[in-house]
Amino acid sequence: MTHIAEPKGGGLKREMGLMSAINVIISVMIGSGIFVSPTGALKYSGSVGFCLVVWAVCGVISLLGALCFAELGTIVPRSGAEYAYLIEAFKKSHRYWGPLPSFICAWVYVVVLRPAEIAVIILTFAEYSILPFINVLGLESLPKEDLHNLIKLVALLGLGIITYINVSSVKLYVRINNIFGFCKVFACLIVIFGGIYQLAIGNVENLSRGFAGTN
């Protein structure tokens, strides 16, 4: 068995095993939005047929993007993802302006894209978390503004917990990520095999409508 030497002088320790690393990739690929976006896709497409076409086209585009990143990862085997790829592409064009695209890309990710993505995910998490307790605790009588504030409060609490976990311990983060990654895959399998079962028993009422009602 080959042992990877740990970095000396205060470097980061390798605390993730193979399965944990695979789980991180799975968690990145299967975003939480997959459990939220079907409602909006069906609502705004207007028909089951067109909604399935949209999902299929987006799946092909995502696959092509994943294959491009896989190819780039083998050509530029360095950490940094888009930053490393843009550096490799433009660094020879100009001494100063060459690294500019990678610099802008990194800052856009840090300042705009990632915060916006996390905001959507954490607000969705908060909304779905308090949904089962609305009737139990009598929250349906609350004004809409107060209910939105409650969702934001739960979102901030969840964000604080996630931040603490990421900062405090890599091992704890890995364990929790493994649990949630398993839950994501399990939920997707339930949807897939549940759909296959419904087709097998002849429940094709929605599919029979085809493209009727397409917006």
Summary of the structure (lengths in Angstrom):
residues: 215
radius of gyration: 22.1
end to end distance: 58.8
largest distance: 65.3
contacts: 471
relative contact order: 0.12
helix: 74%
strand: 0%
